[in-house]
């Protein structure tokens, strides 16, 4: 999901591949590509919970905005940029975001005013340090957009055996170019991306749908239970069953 998220209270962290980001009050997270991430609330209490406002970025709305403005020169250098960024919100961006939030007090105005304020938020993002990342979404023929197509294919076929040469041909890139650009914007290789997709979905199956470990691993494409357990432990720090038990215990305690 491509989105903008502004922290209003306490703090979170997000890990993408080998990169980690921490963001607190007044910071915003921009995600310009669909990436598998590990997100954690790192500062919050029952009395003072973590609060934030998220907004999905609509590609059509972004393209419409770009057709009506002059894009800053510095925003044109889009290649080789990680698809996730954390920045401090400007006063103008904070003001627009607050006005969007306040529409909840007058729900009848949301259909008319929310799209206008959302475009204002996109404008401030485009004119700020995240402008190049927004252009990753909008530029149809750029390598970044081809990586977006590769990511879409991986998300739809993550249970299948990955052949990188076939994926490269599917998006119109050489294997070496695919690896180079994919790692630049996703902080991981296509194979690592597929692995994280599988493990995130397996964890969801166990926690949400109450699937057992063996069924969850097989459902996401693992033929070897030992390989599934080994790779799951590397990502989450515990074997599947122990991790799920720990998460359930922590939920019961809150």
C-alpha positions in Angstrom: 0.0 0.0 0.0 1.3 3.4 -1.0 0.6 5.8 1.8 1.4 8.8 4.0 1.3 8.4 7.8 1.7 11.2 10.3 2.5 10.4 13.9 0.4 12.5 16.4 1.3 10.8 19.7 4.2 8.5 20.8 6.4 6.6 18.3 6.8 3.7 15.9 9.6 1.9 14.0 9.5 0.2 10.7 12.0 -2.2 9.1 12.3 -2.7 5.4 14.8 -5.3 4.3 18.0 -4.3 6.2 16.9 -0.7 6.8 15.1 0.5 9.9 13.3 3.8 10.6 12.1 5.4 13.8 9.5 8.1 13.7 7.7 10.1 16.4 5.5 13.1 17.0 5.6 15.5 14.0 7.4 12.9 11.8 5.7 11.3 8.8 6.3 8.1 7.0 5.9 7.9 3.2 5.7 4.5 1.5 5.9 4.8 -2.3 6.1 1.0 -3.1 4.2 -2.0 -1.8 6.9 -3.4 0.5 6.8 -6.1 3.1 7.6 -4.4 6.4 7.8 -5.1 10.1 6.2 -2.3 12.0 6.3 -1.8 15.8 4.9 0.7 18.3 8.0 1.6 20.4 6.5 4.2 22.6 2.9 4.0 24.0 1.0 3.2 27.2 -2.6 2.2 28.0 -3.2 5.8 29.2 -1.3 7.5 26.4 -1.7 5.2 23.3 0.0 5.6 20.0 -1.9 7.8 17.6 -1.4 8.7 13.9 -3.3 9.5 10.7 -2.8 7.5 7.6 -3.8 8.4 4.0 -3.6 6.1 1.0 -1.9 7.7 -2.0 -4.1 7.5 -5.1 -2.0 7.3 -8.3 -4.7 9.0 -10.4 -5.1 11.9 -8.0 -1.3 12.3 -8.0 -1.2 12.3 -11.8 -4.0 14.8 -12.0 -2.1 17.1 -9.6 1.1 16.8 -11.5 -0.7 17.8 -14.7 -1.5 21.2 -13.1 1.8 22.2 -11.5 5.5 22.6 -12.3 7.4 19.8 -10.7 10.6 21.0 -8.9 13.9 20.1 -10.6 15.2 18.2 -7.6 12.1 16.0 -7.6 13.0 14.6 -11.0 15.9 12.4 -9.8 13.9 9.4 -8.8 16.2 6.4 -9.4 18.0 4.5 -6.7 15.8 5.8 -3.9 14.4 3.5 -1.2 10.6 3.3 -1.4 10.3 4.3 2.2 11.2 7.6 3.9 10.8 9.4 7.2 10.8 13.2 7.4 9.7 16.0 9.7 6.4 17.5 8.5 6.3 21.1 7.5 3.9 23.5 9.1 1.8 23.6 5.9 1.7 19.8 5.8 0.7 19.6 9.5 -2.0 22.2 8.9 -3.5 20.3 6.0 -3.4 17.0 7.8 -5.1 18.5 10.9 -7.9 19.9 8.7 -8.4 16.5 7.2 -8.7 15.0 10.6 -11.1 17.6 11.8 -13.5 16.6 9.0 -14.5 13.7 11.3 -16.3 16.3 13.4 -18.5 17.2 10.4 -18.9 13.9 8.5 -21.4 15.5 6.0 -18.5 17.6 4.6 -16.2 14.7 4.0 -17.3 13.8 0.4 -16.8 17.4 -0.8 -13.8 18.5 1.2 -11.7 15.4 1.8 -10.5 15.0 -1.8 -9.4 18.7 -1.9 -7.4 18.4 1.3 -5.9 15.2 0.2 -4.7 16.9 -3.0 -3.2 19.7 -0.8 -1.4 17.1 1.2 0.0 15.5 -2.0 1.1 18.9 -3.1 3.1 19.6 0.0 4.6 16.1 -0.1 5.6 16.6 -3.8 7.2 19.9 -3.1 9.1 18.6 -0.1 12.0 16.2 0.3 9.7 13.2 -0.6 8.9 14.6 -4.0 11.2 12.1 -5.9 9.6 9.2 -4.1 6.1 10.3 -5.2 7.4 10.5 -8.8 8.3 6.8 -8.4 4.6 6.2 -8.4 3.8 8.5 -11.3 6.5 7.9 -13.9 5.2 5.0 -16.1 8.4 4.2 -18.0 11.0 4.6 -15.3 13.0 1.7 -13.8 11.3 2.4 -10.5 7.9 1.8 -12.2 9.2 -1.4 -13.7 10.1 -2.5 -10.2 6.6 -1.6 -9.1 5.4 -4.1 -11.8 7.8 -6.7 -10.5 6.5 -6.2 -7.0 2.9 -6.5 -8.1 3.8 -9.8 -9.9 5.6 -11.1 -6.8 2.7 -10.3 -4.6 0.3 -12.2 -6.9 2.6 -15.2 -7.2 4.6 -15.4 -4.0 3.7 -19.1 -3.4 5.3 -20.1 -6.7 8.9 -20.9 -7.4 10.7 -17.7 -8.4 12.7 -17.6 -11.6 14.4 -14.2 -11.6 15.2 -14.4 -15.4 11.5 -14.8 -16.1 10.5 -12.0 -13.8 13.1 -9.7 -15.5 11.7 -10.6 -18.9 8.1 -10.0 -17.6 8.9 -6.4 -16.7 11.3 -5.7 -19.6 14.6 -5.5 -17.7 17.8 -7.5 -17.7 18.5 -9.7 -14.7 21.4 -7.5 -13.5 19.3 -4.3 -13.9 16.4 -5.9 -12.1 18.6 -6.8 -9.1 20.3 -3.4 -9.0 17.1 -1.3 -9.1 15.1 -3.7 -7.0 17.6 -3.6 -4.2 17.9 0.2 -4.4 14.2 0.8 -3.9 13.3 -2.1 -1.7 16.5 -2.7 0.3 16.3 -6.4 -0.6 16.6 -8.7 -3.6 13.5 -10.2 -5.4 14.2 -13.5 -3.7 14.3 -11.9 -0.2 11.2 -9.9 -1.0 9.3 -13.1 -1.9 10.6 -14.8 1.3 9.3 -12.0 3.5 5.9 -12.0 1.7 5.7 -15.7 2.5 6.7 -15.4 6.1 4.4 -12.4 6.8 1.4 -14.2 5.3 2.3 -17.4 7.2 2.3 -15.4 10.4 -1.0 -13.9 9.6 -2.5 -17.3 8.9 -1.4 -18.6 12.3 -2.4 -15.5 14.3 -5.6 -14.5 12.5 -6.9 -17.7 11.0 -5.6 -20.0 13.7 -3.8 -22.3 11.2 -1.2 -24.7 12.5 2.5 -24.2 11.7 2.7 -27.0 9.1 -0.4 -25.8 7.2 0.7 -22.2 7.3 4.2 -23.0 5.9 2.8 -25.2 3.1 0.1 -22.6 2.2 2.7 -19.9 1.4 4.9 -22.2 -0.7 7.3 -24.0 1.7 7.8 -27.7 1.0 10.3 -28.2 3.9 9.0 -27.6 7.5 12.6 -27.2 8.7 13.4 -24.5 6.1 10.2 -22.7 7.0 11.0 -22.8 10.7 14.6 -21.7 10.1 13.7 -18.7 7.9 10.9 -17.7 10.1 13.2 -17.6 13.1 15.7 -15.4 11.3 13.0 -12.9 10.5 11.0 -12.9 13.8 13.6 -14.0 16.3 11.7 -17.1 17.4 10.4 -20.4 15.8 6.9 -20.1 14.5 5.0 -21.8 17.4 6.9 -19.9 20.1 6.5 -16.6 18.3 2.7 -17.1 17.9 2.3 -18.2 21.5 4.3 -15.1 22.7 2.1 -12.7 20.6 -1.1 -14.3 21.8 0.1 -14.1 25.4 1.0 -10.4 25.1 -2.4 -9.7 23.6 -4.1 -11.5 26.4 -2.2 -9.4 28.9 -3.3 -6.1 27.5 
